Amino acid sequence: MREFLKTAILIVCVALCAQSVNAQRWARVNDTPVTVYSFTETVNTAPEVVQIFYNTQGEYFRDPRAPRFVLTDREGKWGLGIGGYVLARAEYDFDGIVDNIDFLPSDIQRDKGPSSQYQMDITTSTIFMKLVGRSRLLGDFFVYTAGDWRGSGKTFHLLHAYLSAKYITLGYTTGSFMDLAAYPATVDNAGPCGMTYYRATQLALKYSFDWGLSMGLGIESPDINASENDYVSVGAQRFPNIPIFVKYQFYKDTHVRVGGIVRDISYRNLLNNSERQKVGWGAQASTLVTIGNFQMSGQFTIGEGIGSLINDVSNIGTDIVPSPNEPGKMTMLLTNAWFASLQYNIAPGVFASATYSQSNISSSDSYGSANPNNYKRGQYLAVNMFANLSQNLQIGVEYLHGWRTDFNNDKFNANRINIMARYDF
């Protein structure tokens, strides 16, 4: 453990001394010029096509940058970019462990077992293909596919496959009930326990006004994560999820956003073989504020039937659960989740941040007393530093502390130190 800490401190010292590019958390433009290969005999720099790659970069810290290499057609109106990054992490848990490669408080080990563990992960390395173009009908548009190796047995895992043009996004990507620009930077892949994060096949509409206001509406495929027993089951769903949001951009990297989502969840009463349904809902407010070298962000989410949309409880069956009081009936649990983050840009290419987050599940129909060992509350603290050693190589070091509280008020905690290196191409 002592040698591991020495290594982490050494990496941070090297990062502080390195000459690096502008790597402020919210600045998503890659300063390295895109290399363009043309199918014509004359070199074509295709500046308009290249600018589309820059303009359509993702808002999230973990999204890939614009590709380094682009193929264009004869007129320079179409461009095909291939890029991504290789990302490696080393993780050390001590004084309690998390039974997951990601730091989820719901997976903090509850029974007596090892108090420490060492893990390494490279499966979140990402590769993408992006076709961009410009037409009279669609304006500036792009087709995007991306994946990592988080599939079963470290196989390829689809992250995105969609078309975006003017006001429409159609395909599989992150949901509209999310404010990606406000999410904090973490070495941990999952991020804060109270952060909403999910993907869905969808049709999303977004319209931006000239004065900073934008609005969005979506139709998303439902993906329900529920608990079942001998009296109830959850299967095919009959209605899509409907997210909506309104966002106001005051100036660059400063905004407020409010949103909501409606989810109709169908289930079957196995006692009388009847179909029933519950209407889930969610409400959310988020913000990002930039003042000089400081950047602050936060998000608060509350609702019923939205467990699968929240990081820490997305896989523990809390969208809808069997009622302990009435066999054949299911109930929804009120869930609230939030995070607050502060970042300081120390120098060009170097920044540090701290994030605290919570996710909470409230009991309904005596659910808590009937399941005393089930998860009630998670807390997540992350303190980290990132630095760019070159225009394409970024490193980071992070300390994580997590708490888990069950309905019987038993408490468990874990600690983790993360080190990462990411190379974009």
C-alpha positions as CSV (number, residue, x, y, z in Angstrom):
1,M,0.0,0.0,0.0
2,R,2.8,2.4,0.9
3,E,4.6,1.8,-2.5
4,F,1.3,2.3,-4.3
5,L,0.8,5.7,-2.7
6,K,4.4,6.7,-3.6
7,T,3.7,5.8,-7.2
8,A,0.4,7.9,-7.2
9,I,2.2,11.0,-5.7
10,L,5.0,10.7,-8.3
11,I,2.6,10.6,-11.2
12,V,0.9,13.8,-9.9
13,C,4.2,15.6,-9.5
14,V,5.2,14.7,-13.1
15,A,1.8,15.9,-14.3
16,L,2.2,19.3,-12.6
17,C,5.6,19.9,-14.3
18,A,4.5,18.7,-17.8
19,Q,4.1,21.1,-20.7
20,S,0.5,20.4,-21.9
21,V,-2.3,21.7,-23.9
22,N,-5.5,23.4,-22.7
23,A,-7.3,20.6,-20.9
24,Q,-9.8,22.5,-18.9
25,R,-12.6,20.1,-17.9
26,W,-15.3,21.8,-20.1
27,A,-13.1,22.7,-23.1
28,R,-13.8,19.9,-25.6
29,V,-11.9,21.2,-28.6
30,N,-8.7,19.3,-29.5
31,D,-6.0,21.7,-30.4
32,T,-4.2,19.2,-32.6
33,P,-5.2,19.9,-36.3
34,V,-7.1,17.1,-37.9
35,T,-5.2,15.3,-40.7
36,V,-7.3,15.0,-43.8
37,Y,-6.8,12.4,-46.5
38,S,-8.7,13.0,-49.7
39,F,-9.7,10.7,-52.5
40,T,-8.7,13.3,-55.1
41,E,-5.2,13.8,-56.5
42,T,-5.1,17.3,-54.9
43,V,-4.8,17.7,-51.2
44,N,-8.1,18.9,-49.8
45,T,-8.1,20.4,-46.3
46,A,-11.9,20.4,-46.2
47,P,-12.2,23.0,-43.5
48,E,-16.0,23.0,-43.4
49,V,-16.2,19.2,-42.8
50,V,-13.4,19.3,-40.2
51,Q,-15.3,22.0,-38.3
52,I,-18.4,19.7,-38.1
53,F,-16.3,17.2,-36.2
54,Y,-15.3,19.8,-33.7
55,N,-18.8,21.2,-33.3
56,T,-20.4,17.8,-32.7
57,Q,-18.0,16.5,-30.0
58,G,-19.7,15.0,-27.0
59,E,-20.3,17.1,-23.9
60,Y,-19.3,14.5,-21.3
61,F,-15.7,14.4,-19.9
62,R,-15.3,10.8,-21.1
63,D,-16.5,11.3,-24.7
64,P,-13.8,10.9,-27.4
65,R,-12.3,14.0,-29.0
66,A,-12.5,14.8,-32.7
67,P,-10.7,12.2,-34.7
68,R,-7.1,12.8,-35.8
69,F,-7.6,11.3,-39.3
70,V,-10.4,12.1,-41.7
71,L,-11.2,10.8,-45.2
72,T,-13.2,13.1,-47.5
73,D,-15.0,12.9,-50.8
74,R,-14.0,14.9,-53.9
75,E,-16.0,18.0,-53.1
76,G,-15.0,18.0,-49.4
77,K,-18.7,17.8,-48.3
78,W,-18.5,14.4,-46.7
79,G,-16.0,13.3,-44.1
80,L,-15.4,9.9,-42.4
81,G,-13.4,10.0,-39.2
82,I,-12.1,7.0,-37.1
83,G,-10.9,7.6,-33.6
84,G,-11.2,6.8,-30.0
85,Y,-8.8,6.2,-27.0
86,V,-7.1,3.6,-25.0
87,L,-7.8,4.0,-21.3
88,A,-6.1,1.9,-18.6
89,R,-6.8,2.0,-14.9
90,A,-5.2,0.5,-11.8
91,E,-7.3,0.3,-8.7
92,Y,-6.5,-0.5,-5.1
93,D,-9.3,-1.0,-2.4
94,F,-8.4,-0.9,1.3
95,D,-10.4,-0.8,4.6
96,G,-13.3,-2.3,2.7
97,I,-13.8,-3.3,-0.9
98,V,-16.3,-2.8,-3.7
99,D,-17.3,-6.0,-5.5
100,N,-17.2,-4.3,-8.9
101,I,-14.6,-2.8,-11.2
102,D,-16.6,0.4,-10.9
103,F,-17.0,2.1,-7.6
104,L,-20.7,1.6,-6.7
105,P,-21.7,2.0,-3.0
106,S,-24.5,-0.5,-3.6
107,D,-21.8,-3.1,-4.3
108,I,-19.7,-2.5,-1.1
109,Q,-19.0,-5.9,0.4
110,R,-21.3,-6.5,3.4
111,D,-20.0,-9.9,4.7
112,K,-16.7,-10.6,6.3
113,G,-14.1,-11.1,3.6
114,P,-10.9,-9.5,2.2
115,S,-10.4,-6.0,3.4
116,S,-8.3,-5.0,0.3
117,Q,-8.0,-5.8,-3.4
118,Y,-6.0,-4.8,-6.5
119,Q,-7.6,-4.6,-9.9
120,M,-6.8,-3.4,-13.4
121,D,-9.2,-2.5,-16.2
122,I,-8.8,-1.5,-19.9
123,T,-12.3,-2.5,-21.1
124,T,-13.6,1.1,-21.3
125,S,-11.2,1.9,-24.1
126,T,-13.4,3.2,-26.9
127,I,-13.3,3.2,-30.7
128,F,-15.7,5.1,-33.0
129,M,-16.6,5.9,-36.6
130,K,-18.2,9.2,-37.5
131,L,-19.6,10.2,-40.9
132,V,-20.3,14.0,-41.2
133,G,-21.8,15.9,-44.0
134,R,-23.8,18.9,-45.1
135,S,-26.9,19.0,-47.3
136,R,-29.8,21.3,-48.1
137,L,-32.3,19.0,-46.5
138,L,-30.5,17.9,-43.4
139,G,-28.1,20.8,-42.9
140,D,-25.0,19.7,-40.9
141,F,-25.5,16.1,-39.9
142,F,-23.6,13.1,-38.7
143,V,-23.9,9.4,-38.2
144,Y,-22.0,8.0,-35.2
145,T,-21.2,4.5,-33.9
146,A,-19.0,3.7,-30.9
147,G,-18.2,0.9,-28.6
148,D,-16.0,-0.4,-25.9
149,W,-15.1,-3.9,-24.5
150,R,-17.4,-4.1,-21.6
151,G,-19.4,-6.9,-23.1
152,S,-19.5,-10.4,-21.6
153,G,-16.0,-11.9,-21.6
154,K,-14.5,-8.5,-22.6
155,T,-16.2,-8.6,-26.0
156,F,-17.2,-5.6,-28.0
157,H,-20.1,-3.6,-26.4
158,L,-22.2,-1.1,-28.3
159,L,-22.3,2.4,-26.8
160,H,-23.8,4.5,-29.6
161,A,-25.3,4.0,-33.0
162,Y,-27.4,7.0,-34.2
163,L,-28.0,9.7,-36.8
164,S,-28.2,13.4,-35.8
165,A,-29.5,16.1,-38.1
166,K,-30.9,19.5,-37.4
167,Y,-33.4,19.0,-34.6
168,I,-33.6,15.2,-34.7
169,T,-31.5,12.3,-33.2
170,L,-32.5,8.8,-34.1
171,G,-30.9,5.6,-32.8
172,Y,-29.2,4.2,-29.7
173,T,-27.4,6.7,-27.4
174,T,-27.5,8.4,-24.0
175,G,-31.0,9.4,-22.9
176,S,-32.5,12.9,-22.8
177,F,-33.1,12.7,-19.1
178,M,-29.5,13.6,-18.5
179,D,-27.3,16.7,-18.4
180,L,-24.0,15.4,-19.8
181,A,-22.3,18.9,-19.7
182,A,-22.8,19.2,-15.9
183,Y,-21.3,15.8,-15.1
184,P,-18.0,15.9,-13.1
185,A,-14.7,14.4,-14.2
186,T,-13.8,11.1,-12.4
187,V,-11.2,8.4,-12.9
188,D,-13.8,6.0,-11.8
189,N,-15.8,4.9,-14.9
190,A,-19.3,5.0,-13.3
191,G,-19.0,8.4,-11.7
192,P,-21.1,9.7,-8.7
193,C,-23.7,7.3,-7.3
194,G,-26.4,10.0,-7.6
195,M,-25.8,10.8,-11.2
196,T,-28.4,9.8,-13.8
197,Y,-26.9,7.7,-16.6
198,Y,-28.5,5.3,-19.1
199,R,-28.7,4.5,-22.8
200,A,-31.8,3.9,-24.9
201,T,-33.0,3.5,-28.5
202,Q,-34.8,6.7,-29.1
203,L,-36.2,9.5,-31.3
204,A,-35.2,12.8,-29.7
205,L,-36.2,16.3,-30.8
206,K,-34.2,19.4,-29.8
207,Y,-34.7,23.0,-30.8
208,S,-32.3,25.9,-29.8
209,F,-33.4,29.5,-29.8
210,D,-31.0,32.4,-30.6
211,W,-31.0,33.8,-27.0
212,G,-29.6,30.7,-25.2
213,L,-32.8,28.8,-24.6
214,S,-33.2,25.2,-25.8
215,M,-35.9,22.6,-25.4
216,G,-36.1,18.8,-26.0
217,L,-38.5,16.0,-26.1
218,G,-37.9,12.3,-26.6
219,I,-39.5,8.9,-27.2
220,E,-37.3,6.1,-25.7
221,S,-37.5,2.4,-25.5
222,P,-38.3,1.2,-22.0
223,D,-35.7,-0.9,-20.2
224,I,-37.1,-1.9,-16.8
225,N,-35.0,-3.3,-13.9
226,A,-37.4,-4.8,-11.4
227,S,-37.6,-7.3,-8.6
228,E,-39.9,-10.3,-9.0
229,N,-41.2,-13.2,-6.9
230,D,-43.6,-16.2,-7.2
231,Y,-46.6,-13.8,-7.5
232,V,-45.5,-11.1,-9.9
233,S,-43.4,-10.8,-13.0
234,V,-42.2,-8.0,-15.3
235,G,-41.9,-8.7,-19.0
236,A,-42.8,-6.8,-22.2
237,Q,-43.6,-3.1,-21.9
238,R,-46.4,-1.4,-23.8
239,F,-45.4,2.2,-23.7
240,P,-42.2,4.2,-24.3
241,N,-40.4,6.5,-21.8
242,I,-41.1,10.2,-22.5
243,P,-38.4,12.6,-21.4
244,I,-38.5,16.4,-21.7
245,F,-36.2,19.2,-20.8
246,V,-35.7,23.0,-20.9
247,K,-32.2,24.5,-20.8
248,Y,-30.9,28.1,-20.6
249,Q,-27.3,28.9,-21.5
250,F,-26.2,32.1,-19.9
251,Y,-22.8,32.1,-21.5
252,K,-20.1,29.5,-22.4
253,D,-19.9,26.7,-19.8
254,T,-22.7,28.2,-17.6
255,H,-26.3,27.0,-17.7
256,V,-29.3,25.8,-15.8
257,R,-31.5,22.9,-16.9
258,V,-34.8,21.3,-15.7
259,G,-36.3,18.1,-17.0
260,G,-38.8,15.3,-16.4
261,I,-39.6,11.8,-17.5
262,V,-42.7,9.6,-17.6
263,R,-42.5,5.8,-17.5
264,D,-45.4,3.4,-17.8
265,I,-44.4,0.1,-16.3
266,S,-46.4,-3.0,-17.0
267,Y,-46.3,-6.2,-14.8
268,R,-48.3,-9.4,-14.4
269,N,-50.2,-10.6,-11.4
270,L,-49.5,-14.3,-11.5
271,L,-52.2,-15.2,-9.0
272,N,-55.0,-14.2,-11.3
273,N,-53.0,-13.9,-14.6
274,S,-53.9,-10.3,-15.1
275,E,-51.9,-7.4,-16.5
276,R,-51.4,-4.3,-14.4
277,Q,-49.4,-1.2,-14.7
278,K,-47.8,1.7,-12.7
279,V,-46.9,5.1,-13.9
280,G,-43.4,6.1,-12.9
281,W,-42.1,9.7,-13.0
282,G,-38.9,11.7,-12.5
283,A,-38.0,15.3,-12.1
284,Q,-34.6,16.8,-12.3
285,A,-32.7,20.1,-12.0
286,S,-29.0,20.6,-12.9
287,T,-26.5,23.4,-13.4
288,L,-23.0,24.3,-14.4
289,V,-21.4,27.5,-13.4
290,T,-18.0,28.8,-14.4
291,I,-16.3,31.7,-12.5
292,G,-12.7,32.3,-13.5
293,N,-10.7,29.1,-12.9
294,F,-13.5,27.6,-10.8
295,Q,-16.3,25.4,-12.2
296,M,-19.2,24.2,-10.1
297,S,-21.8,21.7,-11.1
298,G,-24.7,19.9,-9.5
299,Q,-27.8,17.8,-10.1
300,F,-30.8,16.8,-8.1
301,T,-33.2,14.0,-9.2
302,I,-36.4,12.7,-7.6
303,G,-39.0,10.2,-8.7
304,E,-40.7,6.8,-8.6
305,G,-39.9,4.0,-11.0
306,I,-36.6,5.6,-12.1
307,G,-34.0,3.4,-10.3
308,S,-32.6,2.0,-13.5
309,L,-31.7,5.6,-14.6
310,I,-29.5,6.3,-11.6
311,N,-25.9,5.0,-11.4
312,D,-25.9,3.3,-8.0
313,V,-29.2,1.6,-8.1
314,S,-29.6,0.8,-11.8
315,N,-29.0,-2.9,-11.4
316,I,-30.6,-3.8,-8.1
317,G,-34.2,-4.1,-9.2
318,T,-35.7,-0.9,-7.8
319,D,-37.8,0.4,-10.7
320,I,-40.7,-1.6,-9.3
321,V,-40.8,-4.2,-6.5
322,P,-43.3,-6.8,-5.1
323,S,-45.5,-5.4,-2.3
324,P,-44.9,-7.3,1.0
325,N,-48.5,-6.5,2.1
326,E,-50.4,-7.8,-0.9
327,P,-49.3,-10.8,-3.0
328,G,-49.7,-10.2,-6.7
329,K,-49.2,-6.4,-6.4
330,M,-46.1,-4.4,-7.1
331,T,-45.2,-1.0,-5.8
332,M,-42.8,1.8,-6.6
333,L,-40.2,3.3,-4.3
334,L,-39.5,7.0,-4.1
335,T,-35.9,7.6,-5.0
336,N,-33.8,10.8,-4.8
337,A,-30.3,11.3,-5.9
338,W,-27.9,14.2,-6.2
339,F,-24.3,15.3,-6.6
340,A,-22.3,18.5,-6.1
341,S,-18.9,19.1,-7.7
342,L,-16.2,21.8,-7.6
343,Q,-13.3,22.0,-10.0
344,Y,-10.3,24.2,-10.1
345,N,-8.1,24.7,-13.2
346,I,-4.6,24.9,-11.7
347,A,-2.8,25.6,-15.0
348,P,-3.3,24.9,-18.7
349,G,-3.6,21.2,-18.9
350,V,-3.9,20.6,-15.1
351,F,-7.1,20.6,-13.0
352,A,-8.3,19.1,-9.7
353,S,-11.9,18.4,-8.6
354,A,-13.9,17.1,-5.6
355,T,-17.4,15.6,-5.8
356,Y,-19.9,14.4,-3.2
357,S,-23.0,12.4,-4.1
358,Q,-25.9,10.6,-2.5
359,S,-28.6,8.2,-3.7
360,N,-31.6,7.4,-1.4
361,I,-34.5,4.9,-1.6
362,S,-37.6,5.4,0.6
363,S,-39.7,2.5,1.8
364,S,-43.2,1.9,0.6
365,D,-45.8,-0.7,1.6
366,S,-43.5,-1.9,4.4
367,Y,-40.8,-2.7,1.9
368,G,-38.0,-1.6,4.2
369,S,-39.1,-3.7,7.2
370,A,-39.7,-6.7,5.0
371,N,-36.2,-6.4,3.5
372,P,-34.0,-5.1,6.3
373,N,-30.8,-6.1,4.5
374,N,-31.6,-4.3,1.3
375,Y,-29.9,-1.1,0.1
376,K,-31.3,2.2,1.5
377,R,-28.7,4.9,0.9
378,G,-25.3,5.3,-0.8
379,Q,-22.8,8.0,-0.5
380,Y,-19.8,8.7,-2.7
381,L,-16.8,11.1,-2.3
382,A,-14.2,11.6,-5.0
383,V,-11.1,13.8,-5.0
384,N,-8.9,13.7,-8.0
385,M,-6.4,15.5,-10.3
386,F,-5.9,15.3,-14.1
387,A,-3.1,16.4,-16.3
388,N,-2.2,16.3,-20.0
389,L,1.4,15.1,-20.5
390,S,1.0,15.7,-24.2
391,Q,-1.7,16.7,-26.7
392,N,-3.0,13.2,-26.7
393,L,-1.9,11.6,-23.4
394,Q,-3.8,12.4,-20.1
395,I,-3.2,10.9,-16.7
396,G,-5.3,11.1,-13.5
397,V,-5.1,10.0,-9.9
398,E,-8.1,9.8,-7.5
399,Y,-9.2,8.9,-4.0
400,L,-12.7,7.4,-3.5
401,H,-14.7,6.8,-0.3
402,G,-18.1,5.1,-0.3
403,W,-20.7,4.4,2.3
404,R,-23.7,2.0,2.1
405,T,-26.6,2.0,4.5
406,D,-29.3,-0.7,4.6
407,F,-32.9,-0.4,5.8
408,N,-31.9,-1.9,9.2
409,N,-29.3,1.0,9.4
410,D,-26.3,-1.3,9.1
411,K,-23.5,0.7,7.6
412,F,-20.6,-0.4,5.4
413,N,-17.8,1.5,3.7
414,A,-14.9,1.1,1.3
415,N,-11.9,3.1,0.0
416,R,-10.2,3.1,-3.4
417,I,-7.2,4.7,-5.0
418,N,-7.4,4.9,-8.8
419,I,-4.7,5.8,-11.3
420,M,-5.4,6.1,-15.0
421,A,-3.8,6.9,-18.4
422,R,-5.7,7.7,-21.5
423,Y,-4.3,8.1,-25.0
424,D,-6.6,9.6,-27.7
425,F,-6.2,8.8,-31.4
